[in-house]
Amino acid sequence: MRRHFSPLLVLFAVMALIAAACGSDAEVASDAPADAPTVVVTTNILGDVVQNLVGSEMNVVTIMPVGADPHDFQASAQQVAAIGESQAMIVNGEAFEEGLLDVIEQAEADGIPVYEAMSTVSTIEFGEGGHDDHDDHGDEEHDDHEDEEHDDHEDEEHDDHEDEDDEDEEHDDHDHSGADPHFFTDPARMAVAADGIADFLIANVEGIDGDALRTSADAYIAELNSLDSEVEEILASLSDEQRVLVTNHEVFGYFADRYDFEVVGAVIPGGSTADGASAQALAELAEIVQAEGVAAIFSDTSSSDELAQTLADEVGDIDVVELFSESLGDADSDGSTYLDMVRANANRIAAALGA
């Protein structure tokens, strides 16, 4: 039985379309028959993963096109209608799709099975990637480095500013506590998430061949685990001292956690590109970058690198290198699939930091 959204939500979607003029028609990518069950997926990263998991058993509708910023993307009326006609919905989780939260909540209220992809993975808190959450990936190796190298910066450069009213006002509006939603920068965690997605779809969607979907899913999960090993090999040439990241915003914590990196700073000090950065914060980060001898600043292909370029100008003689962070790349890029995206990021990081 097909489900339909309430007139109220359709009205909301139309108003959002008129007001924001963002969002495009839902993209369908599938080898499945037209009458096969449909699963709607929010991000294009998860859309590619889900398509590989389900094979020809389901039609996959991806809401966010390539280049979309998940933090401010809003669905069109056509996309809301596609969600209402679907048999299941896959979302990232932890409020990652900030502009779709009302739509997701309404889908659940209307009885559509909704699954959070990161619900089965081991999560880290914002700011923990590469620092405190290294039980299995090098706690001892980095703790001393963190204590010796960074305490001085924090004590000397930040103590005088902790209690200032202007800093309080700057950050009061943005809560970056809680689990970091960017689990997909770690392919090992994505493999765990993919297994959970497959189980969810088999258990909740009628009209599919569960054995066939499981066979397809297992083959792709094996590719994800193989990719994890490949990334380790790509990064193997980097020394401990070279494994230091400065990113456009806090998006590579899970990557850092998995592959023994330290994220010493972010241009936008939060998990959303909707946040901003003050001139004072950029100046302080520039000092950290210079003191750490950071070789590159990593920006996002799906959002502006203006602030990263500003930081690079402040530091001088440092490259800004784009990474695929929250969106796949175009079809002719080296990040057009999730596997390619992770591989391309690893190669770019290894080249930039190993130079």
Sine and cosine of phi, psi and omega as CSV:
sin_phi,cos_phi,sin_psi,cos_psi,sin_omega,cos_omega
0.00,0.00,0.77,-0.64,0.00,-1.00
-0.99,0.15,0.58,-0.81,-0.03,-1.00
-0.95,-0.31,0.50,-0.87,0.00,-1.00
-0.79,-0.61,0.59,-0.81,0.07,-1.00
-0.95,0.31,0.40,-0.92,0.04,-1.00
-0.92,0.39,0.44,-0.90,0.06,-1.00
-0.83,0.55,-0.52,0.86,0.00,-1.00
-0.88,0.47,-0.69,0.72,-0.02,-1.00
-0.94,0.34,-0.61,0.80,0.05,-1.00
-0.88,0.48,-0.68,0.74,0.05,-1.00
-0.88,0.48,-0.67,0.74,0.04,-1.00
-0.86,0.52,-0.68,0.73,-0.04,-1.00
-0.92,0.40,-0.66,0.75,0.02,-1.00
-0.89,0.45,-0.68,0.73,0.02,-1.00
-0.89,0.45,-0.63,0.77,0.02,-1.00
-0.91,0.42,-0.61,0.79,0.01,-1.00
-0.90,0.44,-0.71,0.71,-0.02,-1.00
-0.92,0.39,-0.67,0.74,-0.09,-1.00
-0.95,0.30,-0.66,0.75,-0.13,-0.99
-0.98,-0.19,-0.39,0.92,-0.02,-1.00
0.78,0.63,0.64,0.77,0.02,-1.00
-0.78,-0.63,0.33,-0.95,-0.07,-1.00
0.99,-0.12,0.62,-0.79,0.04,-1.00
-0.84,-0.55,0.11,-0.99,0.02,-1.00
-0.84,0.54,0.56,-0.83,-0.01,-1.00
-0.87,0.49,0.66,-0.76,-0.02,-1.00
-0.99,-0.14,0.80,-0.60,0.00,-1.00
-0.97,-0.23,0.81,-0.59,0.03,-1.00
-0.74,-0.68,0.94,-0.34,-0.06,-1.00
-0.19,-0.98,0.48,-0.88,0.16,-0.99
-0.98,-0.18,0.12,0.99,-0.06,-1.00
-0.98,0.22,0.40,-0.92,0.10,-1.00
-0.87,0.50,0.43,-0.90,-0.05,-1.00
-0.87,0.50,-0.51,0.86,-0.04,-1.00
-1.00,-0.04,0.17,0.99,0.05,-1.00
-0.95,0.32,0.42,-0.91,0.04,-1.00
-0.85,0.53,0.46,-0.89,-0.04,-1.00
-0.91,-0.42,0.70,-0.71,0.15,-0.99
-0.89,-0.46,0.76,-0.65,0.04,-1.00
-0.99,-0.14,0.70,-0.71,-0.01,-1.00
-0.83,-0.56,0.67,-0.74,-0.09,-1.00
-0.96,0.30,-0.87,0.49,-0.12,-0.99
-1.00,-0.04,0.43,-0.91,0.02,-1.00
-0.95,0.31,-0.41,0.91,0.09,-1.00
-0.90,0.43,-0.78,0.63,0.03,-1.00
-0.92,0.38,-0.52,0.85,0.03,-1.00
-0.86,0.51,-0.69,0.72,0.04,-1.00
-0.91,0.41,-0.67,0.74,0.02,-1.00
-0.89,0.46,-0.75,0.66,-0.03,-1.00
-0.89,0.46,-0.65,0.76,0.03,-1.00
-0.86,0.52,-0.66,0.75,0.03,-1.00
-0.94,0.35,-0.51,0.86,0.01,-1.00
-0.94,0.33,-0.70,0.72,-0.16,-0.99
-1.00,0.04,-0.29,0.96,-0.01,-1.00
0.86,0.51,-0.79,-0.61,-0.03,-1.00
-0.99,-0.14,0.24,0.97,-0.05,-1.00
-0.99,0.11,-0.37,0.93,-0.05,-1.00
-0.59,-0.81,0.45,-0.89,0.22,-0.98
-0.99,0.10,0.72,-0.69,-0.03,-1.00
-0.93,-0.37,0.86,-0.52,0.04,-1.00
-0.95,-0.32,0.87,-0.49,0.01,-1.00
-0.98,-0.21,0.80,-0.60,-0.08,-1.00
-0.98,0.22,-0.75,0.66,-0.10,-0.99
-1.00,0.01,0.82,-0.57,0.03,-1.00
-0.97,0.26,0.20,-0.98,0.07,-1.00
-0.84,0.54,0.71,-0.70,0.01,-1.00
1.00,-0.03,-0.13,0.99,-0.01,-1.00
-0.94,0.34,0.58,-0.81,0.09,-1.00
-1.00,-0.10,0.93,-0.37,-0.07,-1.00
-0.86,0.50,-0.36,0.93,-0.09,-1.00
-0.97,0.25,-0.40,0.92,-0.01,-1.00
-0.77,-0.63,0.10,0.99,-0.02,-1.00
-0.94,0.35,0.68,-0.74,0.09,-1.00
-0.85,-0.53,0.56,-0.83,-0.05,-1.00
-0.99,0.17,0.54,-0.84,0.13,-0.99
-0.98,0.18,0.19,-0.98,0.04,-1.00
-0.88,0.48,-0.62,0.79,0.01,-1.00
-0.90,0.43,-0.61,0.79,0.01,-1.00
-0.94,0.35,-0.64,0.77,0.07,-1.00
-0.87,0.49,-0.66,0.76,0.03,-1.00
-0.89,0.45,-0.64,0.77,0.02,-1.00
-0.89,0.46,-0.63,0.77,0.06,-1.00
-0.88,0.47,-0.68,0.73,-0.02,-1.00
-0.91,0.42,-0.40,0.92,-0.01,-1.00
-1.00,-0.09,0.00,1.00,-0.09,-1.00
-1.00,0.07,0.25,-0.97,0.05,-1.00
-0.99,-0.16,-0.21,0.98,0.03,-1.00
-0.25,-0.97,0.34,-0.94,0.00,-1.00
-0.68,-0.74,0.72,-0.69,0.04,-1.00
-0.92,-0.39,0.81,-0.59,0.03,-1.00
-0.83,-0.55,0.27,-0.96,0.00,-1.00
-0.93,0.35,-0.78,0.63,-0.05,-1.00
0.96,-0.28,0.21,-0.98,-0.02,-1.00
0.83,0.55,0.63,0.77,0.09,-1.00
0.84,0.54,0.47,0.88,-0.02,-1.00
-0.89,0.46,-0.67,0.74,0.00,-1.00
-1.00,0.07,0.97,0.24,-0.17,-0.98
-0.86,0.51,-0.61,0.80,-0.04,-1.00
-0.99,0.13,-0.06,1.00,-0.04,-1.00
-0.91,-0.41,0.10,1.00,-0.12,-0.99
-0.87,0.49,-0.66,0.75,0.03,-1.00
-0.90,0.43,-0.63,0.78,0.00,-1.00
-0.92,0.40,-0.67,0.74,0.01,-1.00
-0.90,0.43,-0.70,0.71,0.01,-1.00
-0.88,0.48,-0.64,0.77,0.00,-1.00
-0.93,0.36,-0.59,0.81,0.05,-1.00
-0.86,0.50,-0.70,0.71,0.05,-1.00
-0.89,0.46,-0.69,0.72,0.00,-1.00
-0.89,0.46,-0.52,0.86,0.00,-1.00
-1.00,0.09,0.08,1.00,0.11,-0.99
1.00,-0.01,0.13,0.99,0.05,-1.00
-0.98,0.20,0.79,-0.61,0.03,-1.00
-0.89,0.46,0.84,-0.54,-0.02,-1.00
-0.87,-0.49,0.74,-0.68,-0.05,-1.00
-0.82,-0.58,0.76,-0.65,0.08,-1.00
-1.00,0.02,0.88,-0.47,-0.11,-0.99
-0.86,0.51,-0.56,0.83,-0.07,-1.00
-1.00,0.03,0.17,0.99,-0.07,-1.00
-0.93,0.37,-0.32,0.95,-0.02,-1.00
-0.96,-0.28,-0.03,1.00,-0.08,-1.00
-1.00,-0.07,0.36,-0.93,0.09,-1.00
-0.98,0.22,0.88,-0.48,-0.11,-0.99
-0.99,-0.12,0.32,-0.95,0.13,-0.99
-0.84,-0.55,0.36,-0.93,0.07,-1.00
-0.99,0.12,0.39,-0.92,0.09,-1.00
-0.82,0.57,0.73,-0.68,0.03,-1.00
1.00,0.03,-0.09,1.00,-0.04,-1.00
-1.00,0.00,-0.34,0.94,-0.10,-0.99
-0.83,0.55,0.85,-0.52,0.02,-1.00
0.99,0.15,0.05,1.00,-0.04,-1.00
-0.85,-0.53,-0.95,0.30,-0.18,-0.98
-0.98,-0.21,-0.13,0.99,-0.14,-0.99
-0.92,-0.39,0.68,0.73,-0.13,-0.99
-0.96,-0.30,0.61,0.79,-0.04,-1.00
-0.82,0.57,-0.65,0.76,-0.06,-1.00
-0.97,-0.25,-0.07,1.00,-0.13,-0.99
-0.74,-0.67,0.62,0.79,0.17,-0.99
0.97,-0.23,0.66,0.75,0.04,-1.00
-0.83,0.56,-0.77,0.64,-0.12,-0.99
-0.91,0.41,-0.57,0.82,-0.07,-1.00
-0.89,0.45,-0.60,0.80,-0.13,-0.99
-0.97,-0.25,-0.30,0.95,-0.08,-1.00
-0.87,0.49,-0.70,0.71,-0.03,-1.00
-0.90,0.43,-0.66,0.75,0.00,-1.00
-0.89,0.46,-0.66,0.75,-0.02,-1.00
-0.91,0.41,-0.70,0.71,-0.05,-1.00
-0.91,0.42,-0.73,0.69,-0.11,-0.99
-0.97,0.26,-0.65,0.76,-0.14,-0.99
-0.99,0.13,-0.55,0.84,-0.20,-0.98
-0.96,-0.29,-0.39,0.92,-0.04,-1.00
-0.87,0.49,-0.62,0.79,-0.02,-1.00
-0.89,0.45,-0.65,0.76,0.01,-1.00
-0.90,0.43,-0.69,0.72,-0.06,-1.00
-0.93,0.38,-0.69,0.73,-0.06,-1.00
-0.92,0.38,-0.75,0.67,-0.13,-0.99
-0.97,0.24,-0.61,0.79,-0.16,-0.99
-1.00,-0.06,-0.39,0.92,-0.15,-0.99
-0.92,-0.40,-0.31,0.95,-0.06,-1.00
-0.85,0.52,-0.61,0.79,-0.07,-1.00
-0.94,0.33,-0.20,0.98,-0.11,-0.99
-0.92,-0.38,-0.08,1.00,-0.13,-0.99
-0.88,0.47,-0.58,0.82,-0.12,-0.99
-0.97,-0.23,0.12,0.99,-0.06,-1.00
-0.95,0.30,0.65,-0.76,-0.04,-1.00
-0.89,0.45,-0.58,0.81,-0.06,-1.00
-0.91,0.41,-0.55,0.83,0.04,-1.00
-0.94,0.35,-0.64,0.77,0.02,-1.00
-0.86,0.51,-0.70,0.72,-0.02,-1.00
-0.91,0.42,-0.56,0.83,-0.04,-1.00
-0.90,0.44,-0.59,0.80,-0.17,-0.99
-0.94,-0.33,-0.11,0.99,-0.06,-1.00
-0.87,0.49,-0.52,0.85,-0.10,-0.99
-0.98,0.18,-0.13,0.99,-0.12,-0.99
-0.81,-0.59,0.89,-0.46,0.00,-1.00
-0.98,-0.20,0.93,-0.37,-0.02,-1.00
-0.94,-0.35,0.41,0.91,0.11,-0.99
-0.99,0.11,0.18,-0.98,0.01,-1.00
1.00,-0.06,-0.06,-1.00,-0.08,-1.00
-0.94,0.34,0.67,-0.75,0.09,-1.00
-0.96,0.29,0.80,-0.60,-0.06,-1.00
-0.99,0.11,-0.07,1.00,-0.15,-0.99
-1.00,0.05,0.71,0.70,-0.06,-1.00
-0.88,0.48,-0.41,0.91,-0.14,-0.99
-0.94,0.33,-0.14,0.99,0.09,-1.00
-0.97,0.25,-0.11,0.99,0.06,-1.00
-0.91,-0.40,0.94,-0.33,-0.04,-1.00
-0.91,0.41,-0.43,0.91,0.05,-1.00
-0.92,0.39,-0.67,0.75,0.07,-1.00
-0.93,0.36,-0.58,0.81,0.05,-1.00
-0.88,0.47,-0.57,0.82,0.05,-1.00
-0.88,0.47,-0.66,0.75,0.05,-1.00
-0.90,0.43,-0.71,0.71,0.02,-1.00
-0.89,0.47,-0.65,0.76,-0.02,-1.00
-0.89,0.47,-0.63,0.78,0.03,-1.00
-0.90,0.44,-0.65,0.76,0.04,-1.00
-0.91,0.41,-0.63,0.77,0.04,-1.00
-0.88,0.47,-0.71,0.70,0.01,-1.00
-0.87,0.50,-0.72,0.70,0.02,-1.00
-0.87,0.50,-0.68,0.73,-0.01,-1.00
-0.88,0.48,-0.73,0.68,-0.05,-1.00
-0.91,0.41,-0.66,0.75,0.02,-1.00
-0.88,0.47,-0.62,0.78,-0.06,-1.00
-0.98,0.19,-0.40,0.92,-0.20,-0.98
-0.89,-0.47,-0.17,0.99,-0.06,-1.00
-0.91,-0.42,0.85,-0.53,0.05,-1.00
-0.99,0.14,0.44,-0.90,0.10,-1.00
1.00,0.02,0.19,0.98,0.07,-1.00
-0.91,-0.42,0.40,-0.92,0.08,-1.00
-1.00,0.03,0.98,-0.22,-0.08,-1.00
-0.87,0.50,-0.62,0.78,0.00,-1.00
-0.91,0.41,-0.65,0.76,0.00,-1.00
-0.92,0.39,-0.66,0.75,0.02,-1.00
-0.91,0.42,-0.65,0.76,0.01,-1.00
-0.90,0.43,-0.63,0.78,0.03,-1.00
-0.89,0.46,-0.71,0.70,0.03,-1.00
-0.89,0.46,-0.69,0.72,-0.02,-1.00
-0.90,0.43,-0.70,0.72,-0.02,-1.00
-0.88,0.48,-0.62,0.79,0.01,-1.00
-0.91,0.42,-0.65,0.76,-0.01,-1.00
-0.96,0.29,-0.62,0.79,0.05,-1.00
-0.87,0.49,-0.60,0.80,0.07,-1.00
-0.89,0.46,-0.60,0.80,0.06,-1.00
-0.91,0.42,-0.63,0.77,0.03,-1.00
-0.90,0.44,-0.68,0.73,0.02,-1.00
-0.92,0.39,-0.59,0.81,0.07,-1.00
-0.91,0.42,-0.62,0.78,0.04,-1.00
-0.88,0.47,-0.65,0.76,0.04,-1.00
-0.82,0.57,-0.72,0.70,0.03,-1.00
-0.91,0.41,-0.62,0.78,0.01,-1.00
-0.90,0.44,-0.67,0.75,0.02,-1.00
-0.89,0.46,-0.65,0.76,0.05,-1.00
-0.85,0.53,-0.65,0.76,0.01,-1.00
-0.93,0.37,-0.65,0.76,0.01,-1.00
-0.87,0.49,-0.62,0.78,-0.07,-1.00
-1.00,0.01,-0.06,1.00,-0.14,-0.99
-0.87,0.49,-0.47,0.88,-0.05,-1.00
-0.97,0.25,-0.24,0.97,-0.03,-1.00
-0.98,0.17,0.74,-0.68,0.05,-1.00
-0.98,0.22,0.16,-0.99,0.05,-1.00
-0.86,0.52,-0.66,0.75,-0.03,-1.00
-0.92,0.40,-0.46,0.89,-0.01,-1.00
-0.99,0.12,-0.23,0.97,-0.08,-1.00
-1.00,0.07,0.90,0.44,-0.04,-1.00
-0.79,-0.62,0.77,-0.63,-0.06,-1.00
-0.88,-0.48,0.67,-0.74,0.27,-0.96
-0.84,-0.54,0.86,-0.51,-0.11,-0.99
-0.87,-0.49,0.21,-0.98,-0.04,-1.00
-0.91,0.41,-0.69,0.73,0.18,-0.98
-0.55,-0.83,0.05,-1.00,-0.15,-0.99
-0.97,0.22,1.00,0.08,-0.09,-1.00
-0.81,-0.58,-0.32,0.95,-0.11,-0.99
-0.95,-0.31,0.45,0.89,0.03,-1.00
-0.88,0.47,-0.66,0.75,-0.01,-1.00
-0.94,0.33,-0.60,0.80,0.09,-1.00
-0.87,0.49,-0.73,0.69,0.00,-1.00
-0.88,0.47,-0.66,0.75,0.00,-1.00
-0.89,0.45,-0.65,0.76,-0.07,-1.00
-0.96,0.28,-0.63,0.78,-0.17,-0.99
-0.91,-0.41,0.40,0.92,0.14,-0.99
0.87,0.49,0.78,0.63,0.14,-0.99
-0.95,-0.32,0.27,-0.96,0.16,-0.99
-0.90,-0.45,0.75,-0.66,0.14,-0.99
-1.00,-0.09,0.97,-0.25,-0.10,-1.00
-1.00,0.03,-0.17,0.99,0.04,-1.00
0.01,-1.00,0.34,-0.94,0.07,-1.00
-0.73,-0.68,0.65,-0.76,-0.01,-1.00
-0.87,0.50,-0.74,0.68,0.12,-0.99
-0.98,-0.19,0.96,-0.30,-0.15,-0.99
-0.97,0.24,0.92,0.38,0.02,-1.00
-0.07,-1.00,0.07,-1.00,-0.05,-1.00
-1.00,0.00,0.05,1.00,-0.04,-1.00
-0.81,-0.59,0.69,-0.72,0.06,-1.00
-0.95,0.32,-0.14,0.99,0.05,-1.00
-0.96,0.26,-0.25,0.97,0.04,-1.00
-0.98,0.22,0.04,-1.00,0.03,-1.00
-0.72,-0.70,-0.04,-1.00,0.03,-1.00
-0.65,-0.76,0.67,-0.74,0.01,-1.00
-0.99,0.13,0.31,-0.95,0.06,-1.00
-0.88,0.48,-0.61,0.79,0.02,-1.00
-0.90,0.43,-0.68,0.73,0.00,-1.00
-0.90,0.43,-0.64,0.77,0.03,-1.00
-0.91,0.42,-0.64,0.77,0.02,-1.00
-0.90,0.44,-0.66,0.75,0.02,-1.00
-0.92,0.39,-0.63,0.77,0.03,-1.00
-0.92,0.40,-0.60,0.80,0.04,-1.00
-0.86,0.51,-0.64,0.77,0.03,-1.00
-0.90,0.43,-0.64,0.76,0.03,-1.00
-0.91,0.42,-0.70,0.71,0.00,-1.00
-0.85,0.52,-0.70,0.72,0.00,-1.00
-0.92,0.39,-0.67,0.74,-0.02,-1.00
-0.92,0.40,-0.58,0.82,-0.03,-1.00
-0.99,0.13,-0.22,0.97,-0.06,-1.00
0.92,0.38,0.56,0.83,-0.03,-1.00
-0.90,0.44,0.73,-0.69,-0.12,-0.99
-1.00,0.06,-0.36,0.93,-0.06,-1.00
-0.38,-0.92,0.45,-0.89,0.14,-0.99
-0.95,-0.32,0.75,-0.66,-0.08,-1.00
-0.97,-0.24,0.84,-0.54,0.01,-1.00
-0.96,-0.26,0.04,-1.00,-0.05,-1.00
-0.97,-0.26,0.68,-0.73,0.06,-1.00
-0.94,0.35,-0.38,0.93,-0.11,-0.99
-0.99,-0.15,0.11,0.99,0.04,-1.00
-0.53,-0.85,0.20,-0.98,-0.08,-1.00
-0.90,0.44,0.62,-0.79,0.07,-1.00
-0.97,-0.25,0.32,0.95,-0.08,-1.00
-0.85,0.52,-0.71,0.70,-0.02,-1.00
-0.94,0.34,-0.59,0.81,0.05,-1.00
-0.89,0.45,-0.64,0.77,0.04,-1.00
-0.92,0.40,-0.59,0.81,0.06,-1.00
-0.89,0.46,-0.68,0.73,0.05,-1.00
-0.89,0.45,-0.69,0.72,0.01,-1.00
-0.88,0.48,-0.63,0.77,0.04,-1.00
-0.90,0.43,-0.60,0.80,0.01,-1.00
-0.92,0.39,-0.65,0.76,-0.03,-1.00
-0.97,0.24,-0.74,0.68,-0.04,-1.00
1.00,0.10,0.66,-0.75,0.06,-1.00
0.82,0.57,0.76,0.64,0.07,-1.00
-0.58,-0.81,0.63,-0.77,-0.05,-1.00
-1.00,0.05,0.52,-0.85,0.20,-0.98
-0.96,-0.27,0.87,-0.50,-0.09,-1.00
-0.90,-0.43,0.81,-0.59,-0.01,-1.00
-0.98,0.18,0.66,-0.75,0.12,-0.99
-0.83,-0.56,0.49,-0.87,0.15,-0.99
-0.98,0.20,0.92,-0.39,-0.10,-0.99
-0.94,-0.34,-0.85,0.53,-0.09,-1.00
-0.85,-0.52,0.19,0.98,0.05,-1.00
-0.49,-0.87,0.54,-0.84,0.17,-0.99
-0.92,0.39,0.19,-0.98,0.09,-1.00
-1.00,-0.05,0.08,-1.00,0.06,-1.00
-0.88,0.48,0.26,-0.97,-0.07,-1.00
-0.86,0.51,-0.51,0.86,-0.03,-1.00
-1.00,-0.09,0.20,0.98,0.01,-1.00
-1.00,-0.09,0.09,-1.00,0.05,-1.00
-1.00,0.03,0.22,0.98,0.04,-1.00
-0.76,-0.65,0.56,0.83,-0.12,-0.99
-0.98,0.20,-0.27,0.96,0.10,-1.00
-0.80,-0.60,0.24,-0.97,0.00,-1.00
-0.88,0.47,-0.69,0.72,0.01,-1.00
-0.87,0.50,-0.71,0.70,0.00,-1.00
-0.91,0.40,-0.63,0.78,-0.01,-1.00
-0.87,0.50,-0.76,0.65,-0.01,-1.00
-0.90,0.43,-0.67,0.75,0.01,-1.00
-0.90,0.44,-0.70,0.72,0.00,-1.00
-0.89,0.45,-0.68,0.74,0.02,-1.00
-0.87,0.49,-0.69,0.72,0.00,-1.00
-0.88,0.47,-0.68,0.73,0.02,-1.00
-0.90,0.43,-0.65,0.76,-0.01,-1.00
-0.93,0.37,-0.64,0.77,0.03,-1.00
-0.91,0.42,-0.70,0.71,-0.01,-1.00
-0.89,0.46,-0.65,0.76,-0.01,-1.00
-0.93,0.36,-0.66,0.75,-0.06,-1.00
-0.95,0.32,-0.65,0.76,-0.07,-1.00
-1.00,0.03,-0.32,0.95,-0.01,-1.00
-1.00,-0.07,-0.02,1.00,-0.05,-1.00
-0.93,0.37,0.00,0.00,0.00,0.00
